[in-house]
Amino acid sequence: MTNIRRTHSPHWRRWLGPANRCVVPLTSFCEYDTIDGKKVPTWFARDESRPLMVFAGIWTNWTSVRKVKEGR
């Protein structure tokens, strides 16, 4: 999973059409913040009860390997 911040990038263009759109259900998510020069995980939720919410997403079938050098 990744955040796509540059939707105008040619790399993402083929997946941005309606056929690849989806919603991603979640109750909380994490982003890293830099505090005193260190990356620190920061969790976000709608409120303390962590109700279900959704993000807009795109999907595609995975067609590659994660670690090319290790063959996995």
PDB file of N, H, CA, C and O in Angstrom:
ATOM      1  N   MET A   1       0.841  -1.164   0.000  1.00  0.00           N
ATOM      2  CA  MET A   1       0.000   0.000   0.000  1.00  0.00           C
ATOM      3  C   MET A   1       0.896   1.240   0.000  1.00  0.00           C
ATOM      4  O   MET A   1       1.947   1.262   0.640  1.00  0.00           O
ATOM      5  N   THR A   2       0.471   2.246  -0.713  1.00  0.00           N
ATOM      6  H   THR A   2      -0.383   2.228  -1.233  1.00  0.00           H
ATOM      7  CA  THR A   2       1.242   3.475  -0.786  1.00  0.00           C
ATOM      8  C   THR A   2       0.318   4.683  -0.928  1.00  0.00           C
ATOM      9  O   THR A   2      -0.811   4.568  -1.404  1.00  0.00           O
ATOM     10  N   ASN A   3       0.808   5.812  -0.514  1.00  0.00           N
ATOM     11  H   ASN A   3       1.725   5.905  -0.127  1.00  0.00           H
ATOM     12  CA  ASN A   3       0.097   7.065  -0.749  1.00  0.00           C
ATOM     13  C   ASN A   3       0.504   7.600  -2.112  1.00  0.00           C
ATOM     14  O   ASN A   3       1.687   7.606  -2.454  1.00  0.00           O
ATOM     15  N   ILE A   4      -0.454   8.042  -2.874  1.00  0.00           N
ATOM     16  H   ILE A   4      -1.414   8.037  -2.597  1.00  0.00           H
ATOM     17  CA  ILE A   4      -0.150   8.638  -4.177  1.00  0.00           C
ATOM     18  C   ILE A   4      -0.398  10.130  -4.052  1.00  0.00           C
ATOM     19  O   ILE A   4      -1.542  10.581  -3.988  1.00  0.00           O
ATOM     20  N   ARG A   5       0.671  10.878  -4.019  1.00  0.00           N
ATOM     21  H   ARG A   5       1.600  10.512  -4.071  1.00  0.00           H
ATOM     22  CA  ARG A   5       0.544  12.321  -3.851  1.00  0.00           C
ATOM     23  C   ARG A   5       0.660  13.070  -5.179  1.00  0.00           C
ATOM     24  O   ARG A   5       0.194  14.203  -5.301  1.00  0.00           O
ATOM     25  N   ARG A   6       1.276  12.439  -6.160  1.00  0.00           N
ATOM     26  H   ARG A   6       1.654  11.519  -6.061  1.00  0.00           H
ATOM     27  CA  ARG A   6       1.485  13.103  -7.453  1.00  0.00           C
ATOM     28  C   ARG A   6       0.643  12.391  -8.522  1.00  0.00           C
ATOM     29  O   ARG A   6       1.180  11.663  -9.357  1.00  0.00           O
ATOM     30  N   THR A   7      -0.660  12.602  -8.490  1.00  0.00           N
ATOM     31  H   THR A   7      -1.097  13.193  -7.811  1.00  0.00           H
ATOM     32  CA  THR A   7      -1.535  11.919  -9.442  1.00  0.00           C
ATOM     33  C   THR A   7      -1.295  12.354 -10.878  1.00  0.00           C
ATOM     34  O   THR A   7      -1.739  11.677 -11.806  1.00  0.00           O
ATOM     35  N   HIS A   8      -0.604  13.468 -11.082  1.00  0.00           N
ATOM     36  H   HIS A   8      -0.243  14.018 -10.329  1.00  0.00           H
ATOM     37  CA  HIS A   8      -0.294  13.912 -12.449  1.00  0.00           C
ATOM     38  C   HIS A   8       0.928  13.183 -13.021  1.00  0.00           C
ATOM     39  O   HIS A   8       1.260  13.368 -14.192  1.00  0.00           O
ATOM     40  N   SER A   9       1.596  12.360 -12.210  1.00  0.00           N
ATOM     41  H   SER A   9       1.326  12.210 -11.259  1.00  0.00           H
ATOM     42  CA  SER A   9       2.766  11.609 -12.675  1.00  0.00           C
ATOM     43  C   SER A   9       2.354  10.554 -13.703  1.00  0.00           C
ATOM     44  O   SER A   9       1.378   9.836 -13.480  1.00  0.00           O
ATOM     45  N   PRO A  10       3.073  10.443 -14.821  1.00  0.00           N
ATOM     46  CA  PRO A  10       2.749   9.425 -15.826  1.00  0.00           C
ATOM     47  C   PRO A  10       2.776   7.997 -15.265  1.00  0.00           C
ATOM     48  O   PRO A  10       2.096   7.118 -15.795  1.00  0.00           O
ATOM     49  N   HIS A  11       3.546   7.757 -14.211  1.00  0.00           N
ATOM     50  H   HIS A  11       4.098   8.471 -13.781  1.00  0.00           H
ATOM     51  CA  HIS A  11       3.635   6.422 -13.619  1.00  0.00           C
ATOM     52  C   HIS A  11       2.271   5.915 -13.158  1.00  0.00           C
ATOM     53  O   HIS A  11       1.974   4.733 -13.331  1.00  0.00           O
ATOM     54  N   TRP A  12       1.444   6.762 -12.584  1.00  0.00           N
ATOM     55  H   TRP A  12       1.685   7.723 -12.443  1.00  0.00           H
ATOM     56  CA  TRP A  12       0.164   6.358 -12.018  1.00  0.00           C
ATOM     57  C   TRP A  12      -0.989   6.459 -13.008  1.00  0.00           C
ATOM     58  O   TRP A  12      -2.049   5.893 -12.740  1.00  0.00           O
ATOM     59  N   ARG A  13      -0.844   7.131 -14.108  1.00  0.00           N
ATOM     60  H   ARG A  13       0.018   7.590 -14.326  1.00  0.00           H
ATOM     61  CA  ARG A  13      -1.945   7.454 -15.020  1.00  0.00           C
ATOM     62  C   ARG A  13      -2.790   6.247 -15.418  1.00  0.00           C
ATOM     63  O   ARG A  13      -4.016   6.351 -15.456  1.00  0.00           O
ATOM     64  N   ARG A  14      -2.174   5.112 -15.715  1.00  0.00           N
ATOM     65  H   ARG A  14      -1.178   5.027 -15.684  1.00  0.00           H
ATOM     66  CA  ARG A  14      -2.939   3.957 -16.203  1.00  0.00           C
ATOM     67  C   ARG A  14      -3.884   3.365 -15.157  1.00  0.00           C
ATOM     68  O   ARG A  14      -4.800   2.625 -15.517  1.00  0.00           O
ATOM     69  N   TRP A  15      -3.685   3.671 -13.872  1.00  0.00           N
ATOM     70  H   TRP A  15      -2.941   4.272 -13.580  1.00  0.00           H
ATOM     71  CA  TRP A  15      -4.546   3.115 -12.825  1.00  0.00           C
ATOM     72  C   TRP A  15      -5.554   4.114 -12.267  1.00  0.00           C
ATOM     73  O   TRP A  15      -6.310   3.763 -11.360  1.00  0.00           O
ATOM     74  N   LEU A  16      -5.593   5.327 -12.766  1.00  0.00           N
ATOM     75  H   LEU A  16      -4.979   5.612 -13.502  1.00  0.00           H
ATOM     76  CA  LEU A  16      -6.450   6.351 -12.175  1.00  0.00           C
ATOM     77  C   LEU A  16      -7.864   6.406 -12.746  1.00  0.00           C
ATOM     78  O   LEU A  16      -8.669   7.229 -12.310  1.00  0.00           O
ATOM     79  N   GLY A  17      -8.176   5.559 -13.700  1.00  0.00           N
ATOM     80  H   GLY A  17      -7.522   4.891 -14.054  1.00  0.00           H
ATOM     81  CA  GLY A  17      -9.517   5.557 -14.291  1.00  0.00           C
ATOM     82  C   GLY A  17     -10.540   4.858 -13.410  1.00  0.00           C
ATOM     83  O   GLY A  17     -10.176   4.230 -12.416  1.00  0.00           O
ATOM     84  N   PRO A  18     -11.815   4.962 -13.764  1.00  0.00           N
ATOM     85  CA  PRO A  18     -12.891   4.368 -12.961  1.00  0.00           C
ATOM     86  C   PRO A  18     -12.755   2.863 -12.727  1.00  0.00           C
ATOM     87  O   PRO A  18     -13.178   2.373 -11.680  1.00  0.00           O
ATOM     88  N   ALA A  19     -12.182   2.123 -13.664  1.00  0.00           N
ATOM     89  H   ALA A  19     -11.839   2.521 -14.514  1.00  0.00           H
ATOM     90  CA  ALA A  19     -12.075   0.663 -13.517  1.00  0.00           C
ATOM     91  C   ALA A  19     -11.182   0.257 -12.346  1.00  0.00           C
ATOM     92  O   ALA A  19     -11.299  -0.867 -11.859  1.00  0.00           O
ATOM     93  N   ASN A  20     -10.311   1.122 -11.889  1.00  0.00           N
ATOM     94  H   ASN A  20     -10.216   2.036 -12.285  1.00  0.00           H
ATOM     95  CA  ASN A  20      -9.393   0.784 -10.800  1.00  0.00           C
ATOM     96  C   ASN A  20      -9.721   1.501  -9.494  1.00  0.00           C
ATOM     97  O   ASN A  20      -8.932   1.446  -8.550  1.00  0.00           O
ATOM     98  N   ARG A  21     -10.855   2.162  -9.423  1.00  0.00           N
ATOM     99  H   ARG A  21     -11.496   2.206 -10.189  1.00  0.00           H
ATOM    100  CA  ARG A  21     -11.215   2.882  -8.202  1.00  0.00           C
ATOM    101  C   ARG A  21     -11.866   1.948  -7.188  1.00  0.00           C
ATOM    102  O   ARG A  21     -12.569   1.005  -7.553  1.00  0.00           O
ATOM    103  N   CYS A  22     -11.623   2.224  -5.918  1.00  0.00           N
ATOM    104  H   CYS A  22     -11.052   2.989  -5.621  1.00  0.00           H
ATOM    105  CA  CYS A  22     -12.225   1.436  -4.847  1.00  0.00           C
ATOM    106  C   CYS A  22     -12.289   2.290  -3.584  1.00  0.00           C
ATOM    107  O   CYS A  22     -11.793   3.417  -3.561  1.00  0.00           O
ATOM    108  N   VAL A  23     -12.899   1.750  -2.541  1.00  0.00           N
ATOM    109  H   VAL A  23     -13.301   0.834  -2.560  1.00  0.00           H
ATOM    110  CA  VAL A  23     -12.846   2.387  -1.234  1.00  0.00           C
ATOM    111  C   VAL A  23     -12.073   1.457  -0.305  1.00  0.00           C
ATOM    112  O   VAL A  23     -12.163   0.236  -0.426  1.00  0.00           O
ATOM    113  N   VAL A  24     -11.322   2.032   0.611  1.00  0.00           N
ATOM    114  H   VAL A  24     -11.249   3.025   0.710  1.00  0.00           H
ATOM    115  CA  VAL A  24     -10.500   1.272   1.542  1.00  0.00           C
ATOM    116  C   VAL A  24     -11.065   1.494   2.947  1.00  0.00           C
ATOM    117  O   VAL A  24     -10.936   2.590   3.492  1.00  0.00           O
ATOM    118  N   PRO A  25     -11.690   0.470   3.544  1.00  0.00           N
ATOM    119  CA  PRO A  25     -12.233   0.640   4.894  1.00  0.00           C
ATOM    120  C   PRO A  25     -11.110   0.654   5.935  1.00  0.00           C
ATOM    121  O   PRO A  25     -10.112  -0.055   5.800  1.00  0.00           O
ATOM    122  N   LEU A  26     -11.289   1.469   6.969  1.00  0.00           N
ATOM    123  H   LEU A  26     -12.100   2.044   7.079  1.00  0.00           H
ATOM    124  CA  LEU A  26     -10.287   1.541   8.032  1.00  0.00           C
ATOM    125  C   LEU A  26     -10.912   2.090   9.295  1.00  0.00           C
ATOM    126  O   LEU A  26     -11.972   2.715   9.254  1.00  0.00           O
ATOM    127  N   THR A  27     -10.258   1.857  10.406  1.00  0.00           N
ATOM    128  H   THR A  27      -9.397   1.349  10.439  1.00  0.00           H
ATOM    129  CA  THR A  27     -10.667   2.446  11.679  1.00  0.00           C
ATOM    130  C   THR A  27      -9.612   3.422  12.185  1.00  0.00           C
ATOM    131  O   THR A  27      -9.904   4.298  12.999  1.00  0.00           O
ATOM    132  N   SER A  28      -8.370   3.263  11.692  1.00  0.00           N
ATOM    133  H   SER A  28      -8.133   2.552  11.030  1.00  0.00           H
ATOM    134  CA  SER A  28      -7.288   4.196  12.020  1.00  0.00           C
ATOM    135  C   SER A  28      -6.176   3.993  10.998  1.00  0.00           C
ATOM    136  O   SER A  28      -6.154   2.991  10.284  1.00  0.00           O
ATOM    137  N   PHE A  29      -5.260   4.945  10.935  1.00  0.00           N
ATOM    138  H   PHE A  29      -5.278   5.759  11.515  1.00  0.00           H
ATOM    139  CA  PHE A  29      -4.122   4.819  10.034  1.00  0.00           C
ATOM    140  C   PHE A  29      -2.925   5.524  10.648  1.00  0.00           C
ATOM    141  O   PHE A  29      -3.061   6.338  11.561  1.00  0.00           O
ATOM    142  N   CYS A  30      -1.752   5.196  10.128  1.00  0.00           N
ATOM    143  H   CYS A  30      -1.641   4.535   9.386  1.00  0.00           H
ATOM    144  CA  CYS A  30      -0.507   5.721  10.675  1.00  0.00           C
ATOM    145  C   CYS A  30       0.260   6.483   9.607  1.00  0.00           C
ATOM    146  O   CYS A  30       0.352   6.044   8.461  1.00  0.00           O
ATOM    147  N   GLU A  31       0.798   7.603   9.984  1.00  0.00           N
ATOM    148  H   GLU A  31       0.724   7.960  10.916  1.00  0.00           H
ATOM    149  CA  GLU A  31       1.724   8.379   9.158  1.00  0.00           C
ATOM    150  C   GLU A  31       2.935   8.673  10.033  1.00  0.00           C
ATOM    151  O   GLU A  31       2.808   8.802  11.251  1.00  0.00           O
ATOM    152  N   TYR A  32       4.091   8.778   9.425  1.00  0.00           N
ATOM    153  H   TYR A  32       4.194   8.673   8.436  1.00  0.00           H
ATOM    154  CA  TYR A  32       5.289   9.108  10.194  1.00  0.00           C
ATOM    155  C   TYR A  32       5.486  10.607  10.257  1.00  0.00           C
ATOM    156  O   TYR A  32       5.258  11.317   9.278  1.00  0.00           O
ATOM    157  N   ASP A  33       5.909  11.079  11.410  1.00  0.00           N
ATOM    158  H   ASP A  33       6.095  10.502  12.205  1.00  0.00           H
ATOM    159  CA  ASP A  33       6.230  12.475  11.640  1.00  0.00           C
ATOM    160  C   ASP A  33       7.685  12.534  12.078  1.00  0.00           C
ATOM    161  O   ASP A  33       8.183  11.585  12.683  1.00  0.00           O
ATOM    162  N   THR A  34       8.363  13.614  11.788  1.00  0.00           N
ATOM    163  H   THR A  34       7.958  14.385  11.297  1.00  0.00           H
ATOM    164  CA  THR A  34       9.747  13.773  12.242  1.00  0.00           C
ATOM    165  C   THR A  34       9.755  14.644  13.489  1.00  0.00           C
ATOM    166  O   THR A  34       9.395  15.820  13.450  1.00  0.00           O
ATOM    167  N   ILE A  35      10.172  14.044  14.591  1.00  0.00           N
ATOM    168  H   ILE A  35      10.464  13.088  14.623  1.00  0.00           H
ATOM    169  CA  ILE A  35      10.245  14.741  15.875  1.00  0.00           C
ATOM    170  C   ILE A  35      11.667  14.627  16.394  1.00  0.00           C
ATOM    171  O   ILE A  35      12.187  13.525  16.575  1.00  0.00           O
ATOM    172  N   ASP A  36      12.287  15.764  16.631  1.00  0.00           N
ATOM    173  H   ASP A  36      11.864  16.658  16.485  1.00  0.00           H
ATOM    174  CA  ASP A  36      13.688  15.804  17.073  1.00  0.00           C
ATOM    175  C   ASP A  36      14.610  15.003  16.151  1.00  0.00           C
ATOM    176  O   ASP A  36      15.532  14.330  16.612  1.00  0.00           O
ATOM    177  N   GLY A  37      14.347  15.085  14.841  1.00  0.00           N
ATOM    178  H   GLY A  37      13.598  15.632  14.467  1.00  0.00           H
ATOM    179  CA  GLY A  37      15.184  14.413  13.857  1.00  0.00           C
ATOM    180  C   GLY A  37      14.929  12.931  13.704  1.00  0.00           C
ATOM    181  O   GLY A  37      15.644  12.269  12.950  1.00  0.00           O
ATOM    182  N   LYS A  38      13.930  12.375  14.395  1.00  0.00           N
ATOM    183  H   LYS A  38      13.349  12.912  15.007  1.00  0.00           H
ATOM    184  CA  LYS A  38      13.623  10.946  14.310  1.00  0.00           C
ATOM    185  C   LYS A  38      12.226  10.748  13.739  1.00  0.00           C
ATOM    186  O   LYS A  38      11.306  11.514  14.022  1.00  0.00           O
ATOM    187  N   LYS A  39      12.087   9.689  12.919  1.00  0.00           N
ATOM    188  H   LYS A  39      12.835   9.066  12.690  1.00  0.00           H
ATOM    189  CA  LYS A  39      10.777   9.339  12.371  1.00  0.00           C
ATOM    190  C   LYS A  39       9.978   8.625  13.458  1.00  0.00           C
ATOM    191  O   LYS A  39      10.417   7.610  13.999  1.00  0.00           O
ATOM    192  N   VAL A  40       8.798   9.169  13.772  1.00  0.00           N
ATOM    193  H   VAL A  40       8.442   9.994  13.332  1.00  0.00           H
ATOM    194  CA  VAL A  40       7.951   8.630  14.830  1.00  0.00           C
ATOM    195  C   VAL A  40       6.572   8.328  14.255  1.00  0.00           C
ATOM    196  O   VAL A  40       5.977   9.192  13.610  1.00  0.00           O
ATOM    197  N   PRO A  41       6.046   7.107  14.476  1.00  0.00           N
ATOM    198  CA  PRO A  41       4.703   6.811  13.973  1.00  0.00           C
ATOM    199  C   PRO A  41       3.654   7.615  14.731  1.00  0.00           C
ATOM    200  O   PRO A  41       3.696   7.710  15.957  1.00  0.00           O
ATOM    201  N   THR A  42       2.711   8.194  13.985  1.00  0.00           N
ATOM    202  H   THR A  42       2.677   8.116  12.988  1.00  0.00           H
ATOM    203  CA  THR A  42       1.617   8.960  14.566  1.00  0.00           C
ATOM    204  C   THR A  42       0.316   8.361  14.047  1.00  0.00           C
ATOM    205  O   THR A  42       0.108   8.274  12.837  1.00  0.00           O
ATOM    206  N   TRP A  43      -0.555   7.950  14.956  1.00  0.00           N
ATOM    207  H   TRP A  43      -0.385   8.020  15.939  1.00  0.00           H
ATOM    208  CA  TRP A  43      -1.813   7.310  14.582  1.00  0.00           C
ATOM    209  C   TRP A  43      -2.950   8.315  14.534  1.00  0.00           C
ATOM    210  O   TRP A  43      -3.019   9.234  15.350  1.00  0.00           O
ATOM    211  N   PHE A  44      -3.834   8.129  13.573  1.00  0.00           N
ATOM    212  H   PHE A  44      -3.778   7.382  12.911  1.00  0.00           H
ATOM    213  CA  PHE A  44      -4.995   8.984  13.387  1.00  0.00           C
ATOM    214  C   PHE A  44      -6.252   8.125  13.364  1.00  0.00           C
ATOM    215  O   PHE A  44      -6.246   7.018  12.824  1.00  0.00           O
ATOM    216  N   ALA A  45      -7.324   8.635  13.947  1.00  0.00           N
ATOM    217  H   ALA A  45      -7.329   9.534  14.385  1.00  0.00           H
ATOM    218  CA  ALA A  45      -8.636   7.997  13.901  1.00  0.00           C
ATOM    219  C   ALA A  45      -9.673   9.110  13.939  1.00  0.00           C
ATOM    220  O   ALA A  45      -9.366  10.249  14.293  1.00  0.00           O
ATOM    221  N   ARG A  46     -10.886   8.774  13.577  1.00  0.00           N
ATOM    222  H   ARG A  46     -11.135   7.849  13.290  1.00  0.00           H
ATOM    223  CA  ARG A  46     -11.945   9.782  13.568  1.00  0.00           C
ATOM    224  C   ARG A  46     -12.205  10.320  14.975  1.00  0.00           C
ATOM    225  O   ARG A  46     -12.368  11.524  15.174  1.00  0.00           O
ATOM    226  N   ASP A  47     -12.241   9.400  15.949  1.00  0.00           N
ATOM    227  H   ASP A  47     -12.109   8.422  15.787  1.00  0.00           H
ATOM    228  CA  ASP A  47     -12.345   9.783  17.353  1.00  0.00           C
ATOM    229  C   ASP A  47     -11.890   8.592  18.191  1.00  0.00           C
ATOM    230  O   ASP A  47     -11.451   7.583  17.640  1.00  0.00           O
ATOM    231  N   GLU A  48     -11.988   8.694  19.493  1.00  0.00           N
ATOM    232  H   GLU A  48     -12.345   9.514  19.941  1.00  0.00           H
ATOM    233  CA  GLU A  48     -11.488   7.645  20.393  1.00  0.00           C
ATOM    234  C   GLU A  48     -12.169   6.291  20.201  1.00  0.00           C
ATOM    235  O   GLU A  48     -11.560   5.256  20.471  1.00  0.00           O
ATOM    236  N   SER A  49     -13.420   6.280  19.739  1.00  0.00           N
ATOM    237  H   SER A  49     -13.914   7.121  19.519  1.00  0.00           H
ATOM    238  CA  SER A  49     -14.129   5.010  19.558  1.00  0.00           C
ATOM    239  C   SER A  49     -13.708   4.287  18.274  1.00  0.00           C
ATOM    240  O   SER A  49     -14.101   3.141  18.052  1.00  0.00           O
ATOM    241  N   ARG A  50     -12.914   4.948  17.431  1.00  0.00           N
ATOM    242  H   ARG A  50     -12.595   5.878  17.611  1.00  0.00           H
ATOM    243  CA  ARG A  50     -12.404   4.402  16.169  1.00  0.00           C
ATOM    244  C   ARG A  50     -13.508   3.819  15.286  1.00  0.00           C
ATOM    245  O   ARG A  50     -13.466   2.633  14.957  1.00  0.00           O
ATOM    246  N   PRO A  51     -14.491   4.629  14.899  1.00  0.00           N
ATOM    247  CA  PRO A  51     -15.551   4.115  14.016  1.00  0.00           C
ATOM    248  C   PRO A  51     -15.008   3.838  12.615  1.00  0.00           C
ATOM    249  O   PRO A  51     -13.972   4.369  12.216  1.00  0.00           O
ATOM    250  N   LEU A  52     -15.719   3.012  11.895  1.00  0.00           N
ATOM    251  H   LEU A  52     -16.561   2.581  12.220  1.00  0.00           H
ATOM    252  CA  LEU A  52     -15.341   2.677  10.523  1.00  0.00           C
ATOM    253  C   LEU A  52     -15.436   3.910   9.635  1.00  0.00           C
ATOM    254  O   LEU A  52     -16.396   4.676   9.726  1.00  0.00           O
ATOM    255  N   MET A  53     -14.444   4.099   8.779  1.00  0.00           N
ATOM    256  H   MET A  53     -13.665   3.477   8.704  1.00  0.00           H
ATOM    257  CA  MET A  53     -14.453   5.156   7.765  1.00  0.00           C
ATOM    258  C   MET A  53     -13.784   4.596   6.523  1.00  0.00           C
ATOM    259  O   MET A  53     -13.282   3.472   6.551  1.00  0.00           O
ATOM    260  N   VAL A  54     -13.765   5.348   5.441  1.00  0.00           N
ATOM    261  H   VAL A  54     -14.172   6.261   5.419  1.00  0.00           H
ATOM    262  CA  VAL A  54     -13.163   4.862   4.198  1.00  0.00           C
ATOM    263  C   VAL A  54     -12.293   5.940   3.564  1.00  0.00           C
ATOM    264  O   VAL A  54     -12.540   7.136   3.718  1.00  0.00           O
ATOM    265  N   PHE A  55     -11.281   5.490   2.857  1.00  0.00           N
ATOM    266  H   PHE A  55     -11.081   4.518   2.732  1.00  0.00           H
ATOM    267  CA  PHE A  55     -10.455   6.330   1.990  1.00  0.00           C
ATOM    268  C   PHE A  55     -10.773   5.951   0.557  1.00  0.00           C
ATOM    269  O   PHE A  55     -11.147   4.812   0.277  1.00  0.00           O
ATOM    270  N   ALA A  56     -10.626   6.901  -0.345  1.00  0.00           N
ATOM    271  H   ALA A  56     -10.323   7.826  -0.117  1.00  0.00           H
ATOM    272  CA  ALA A  56     -10.661   6.573  -1.775  1.00  0.00           C
ATOM    273  C   ALA A  56      -9.362   5.852  -2.100  1.00  0.00           C
ATOM    274  O   ALA A  56      -8.309   6.187  -1.558  1.00  0.00           O
ATOM    275  N   GLY A  57      -9.436   4.864  -2.983  1.00  0.00           N
ATOM    276  H   GLY A  57     -10.292   4.592  -3.423  1.00  0.00           H
ATOM    277  CA  GLY A  57      -8.236   4.117  -3.329  1.00  0.00           C
ATOM    278  C   GLY A  57      -8.228   3.711  -4.787  1.00  0.00           C
ATOM    279  O   GLY A  57      -9.216   3.877  -5.503  1.00  0.00           O
ATOM    280  N   ILE A  58      -7.107   3.179  -5.210  1.00  0.00           N
ATOM    281  H   ILE A  58      -6.304   3.044  -4.629  1.00  0.00           H
ATOM    282  CA  ILE A  58      -6.990   2.550  -6.523  1.00  0.00           C
ATOM    283  C   ILE A  58      -6.404   1.165  -6.289  1.00  0.00           C
ATOM    284  O   ILE A  58      -5.682   0.946  -5.316  1.00  0.00           O
ATOM    285  N   TRP A  59      -6.710   0.241  -7.173  1.00  0.00           N
ATOM    286  H   TRP A  59      -7.296   0.418  -7.964  1.00  0.00           H
ATOM    287  CA  TRP A  59      -6.199  -1.110  -7.021  1.00  0.00           C
ATOM    288  C   TRP A  59      -5.762  -1.643  -8.377  1.00  0.00           C
ATOM    289  O   TRP A  59      -6.210  -1.180  -9.426  1.00  0.00           O
ATOM    290  N   THR A  60      -4.885  -2.619  -8.326  1.00  0.00           N
ATOM    291  H   THR A  60      -4.520  -2.995  -7.474  1.00  0.00           H
ATOM    292  CA  THR A  60      -4.470  -3.370  -9.500  1.00  0.00           C
ATOM    293  C   THR A  60      -3.909  -4.694  -9.021  1.00  0.00           C
ATOM    294  O   THR A  60      -3.502  -4.803  -7.865  1.00  0.00           O
ATOM    295  N   ASN A  61      -3.877  -5.686  -9.865  1.00  0.00           N
ATOM    296  H   ASN A  61      -4.208  -5.597 -10.804  1.00  0.00           H
ATOM    297  CA  ASN A  61      -3.258  -6.962  -9.508  1.00  0.00           C
ATOM    298  C   ASN A  61      -1.751  -6.783  -9.401  1.00  0.00           C
ATOM    299  O   ASN A  61      -1.146  -6.101 -10.227  1.00  0.00           O
ATOM    300  N   TRP A  62      -1.149  -7.385  -8.400  1.00  0.00           N
ATOM    301  H   TRP A  62      -1.640  -7.940  -7.728  1.00  0.00           H
ATOM    302  CA  TRP A  62       0.303  -7.333  -8.216  1.00  0.00           C
ATOM    303  C   TRP A  62       0.945  -8.253  -9.239  1.00  0.00           C
ATOM    304  O   TRP A  62       0.592  -9.430  -9.315  1.00  0.00           O
ATOM    305  N   THR A  63       1.883  -7.739 -10.030  1.00  0.00           N
ATOM    306  H   THR A  63       2.170  -6.783  -9.969  1.00  0.00           H
ATOM    307  CA  THR A  63       2.501  -8.535 -11.097  1.00  0.00           C
ATOM    308  C   THR A  63       4.012  -8.581 -11.001  1.00  0.00           C
ATOM    309  O   THR A  63       4.678  -8.932 -11.975  1.00  0.00           O
ATOM    310  N   SER A  64       4.564  -8.240  -9.863  1.00  0.00           N
ATOM    311  H   SER A  64       4.023  -7.955  -9.071  1.00  0.00           H
ATOM    312  CA  SER A  64       6.017  -8.173  -9.737  1.00  0.00           C
ATOM    313  C   SER A  64       6.450  -8.908  -8.478  1.00  0.00           C
ATOM    314  O   SER A  64       5.646  -9.563  -7.814  1.00  0.00           O
ATOM    315  N   VAL A  65       7.721  -8.789  -8.165  1.00  0.00           N
ATOM    316  H   VAL A  65       8.374  -8.257  -8.704  1.00  0.00           H
ATOM    317  CA  VAL A  65       8.252  -9.351  -6.922  1.00  0.00           C
ATOM    318  C   VAL A  65       8.676  -8.205  -6.025  1.00  0.00           C
ATOM    319  O   VAL A  65       9.060  -7.141  -6.512  1.00  0.00           O
ATOM    320  N   ARG A  66       8.611  -8.412  -4.733  1.00  0.00           N
ATOM    321  H   ARG A  66       8.299  -9.276  -4.338  1.00  0.00           H
ATOM    322  CA  ARG A  66       8.940  -7.363  -3.778  1.00  0.00           C
ATOM    323  C   ARG A  66      10.447  -7.132  -3.692  1.00  0.00           C
ATOM    324  O   ARG A  66      10.908  -5.990  -3.695  1.00  0.00           O
ATOM    325  N   LYS A  67      11.204  -8.215  -3.616  1.00  0.00           N
ATOM    326  H   LYS A  67      10.829  -9.142  -3.614  1.00  0.00           H
ATOM    327  CA  LYS A  67      12.661  -8.102  -3.487  1.00  0.00           C
ATOM    328  C   LYS A  67      13.297  -8.810  -4.695  1.00  0.00           C
ATOM    329  O   LYS A  67      13.536 -10.018  -4.667  1.00  0.00           O
ATOM    330  N   VAL A  68      13.558  -8.052  -5.725  1.00  0.00           N
ATOM    331  H   VAL A  68      13.365  -7.071  -5.747  1.00  0.00           H
ATOM    332  CA  VAL A  68      14.056  -8.606  -6.975  1.00  0.00           C
ATOM    333  C   VAL A  68      15.342  -9.383  -6.762  1.00  0.00           C
ATOM    334  O   VAL A  68      15.488 -10.478  -7.306  1.00  0.00           O
ATOM    335  N   LYS A  69      16.288  -8.847  -5.979  1.00  0.00           N
ATOM    336  H   LYS A  69      16.169  -7.958  -5.537  1.00  0.00           H
ATOM    337  CA  LYS A  69      17.577  -9.495  -5.787  1.00  0.00           C
ATOM    338  C   LYS A  69      17.446 -10.832  -5.055  1.00  0.00           C
ATOM    339  O   LYS A  69      18.257 -11.732  -5.268  1.00  0.00           O
ATOM    340  N   GLU A  70      16.426 -10.972  -4.190  1.00  0.00           N
ATOM    341  H   GLU A  70      15.767 -10.241  -4.017  1.00  0.00           H
ATOM    342  CA  GLU A  70      16.241 -12.210  -3.432  1.00  0.00           C
ATOM    343  C   GLU A  70      15.286 -13.159  -4.130  1.00  0.00           C
ATOM    344  O   GLU A  70      15.157 -14.312  -3.720  1.00  0.00           O
ATOM    345  N   GLY A  71      14.615 -12.702  -5.172  1.00  0.00           N
ATOM    346  H   GLY A  71      14.719 -11.765  -5.506  1.00  0.00           H
ATOM    347  CA  GLY A  71      13.682 -13.548  -5.911  1.00  0.00           C
ATOM    348  C   GLY A  71      12.410 -13.866  -5.153  1.00  0.00           C
ATOM    349  O   GLY A  71      11.782 -14.892  -5.413  1.00  0.00           O
ATOM    350  N   ARG A  72      12.012 -13.009  -4.218  1.00  0.00           N
ATOM    351  H   ARG A  72      12.521 -12.176  -4.006  1.00  0.00           H
ATOM    352  CA  ARG A  72      10.782 -13.265  -3.461  1.00  0.00           C
ATOM    353  C   ARG A  72       9.687 -12.320  -3.897  1.00  0.00           C
ATOM    354  O   ARG A  72       8.574 -12.381  -3.374  1.00  0.00           O
TER     355      ARG A  72
END
